[in-house]
Amino acid sequence: MKNFQRLYVKYLIKNPALFYGFIALFLAVFIGMSLTIKLDVVKSYPAKLTGNMIIVEKSDVTSTSYDCIYYYTNRNEKIYKAKVAGSFFDGGSLIINLIKNEETVGDITIDLIVGKQTLLERIFVKAGKS
């Protein structure tokens, strides 16, 4: 135990270079990891679900190329993930055809993936807002 105390005092108290090295290493790993982790940016829209078709009326959606979407009636209970067979605009409404539908029918909310951003951008630039 005395040997450990002597090493601790010698390398961390009298010479703090090792301590500053650990801090620099931690910051480098944090910044490197937060630059490589990509997050989805989602936007929620009210919609109606009938059969295998979702109708989003009067939305600001500009794209029709979606691989999958998330939909729910209550976000706190269950969120369904569905693969998209195809989507198109019809009279100002976005119509999304699903490959398979769960039991949910009626008024729902859908989450469409509108982009990607890094974790560093989400934390420091956008301050958590998508």
C-alpha positions, 0 to 999 in steps of 0.5 A, a space after each residue: 500500500 505504501 508503494 501505491 501511495 508513493 507512486 500516486 504522489 509522485 505521478 499525480 500530485 507532484 507531476 500532473 502531466 498524467 492527469 492532464 493526459 487522461 483528460 485530453 484522452 477522454 476529450 479526444 475519445 468523446 469528440 471522436 465518438 460523437 462525430 462518428 455516431 449518426 442520429 436520425 432526424 424525424 418529423 411527426 405528422 398527424 395521419 389516418 390509417 386505413 388498411 395498408 394505406 396511410 394518408 397525411 393531409 396538407 403536410 410540408 412533406 417534400 419527399 416520397 422516398 421512405 424505406 420505413 416509417 414509425 406510427 403510433 396512436 399513443 407514443 407512451 404505449 407502443 410504436 409500430 415500425 412499418 416498411 413502405 411499399 411506395 408513396 406518392 402525392 395525390 391532391 396535396 396529400 401524401 399517401 403511403 402504402 405499407 407492406 404490412 399493417 399491425 392492428 391499428 386503424 384510425 387517427 395516428 401520428 407518423 414519424 418520417 425520417 427527414 435527415 441525419 445528423 451527428 451526435 456532436 451537432 445534436 448536442 452542441 449546435 442544435 442543443 438537443 432540438 431536431 
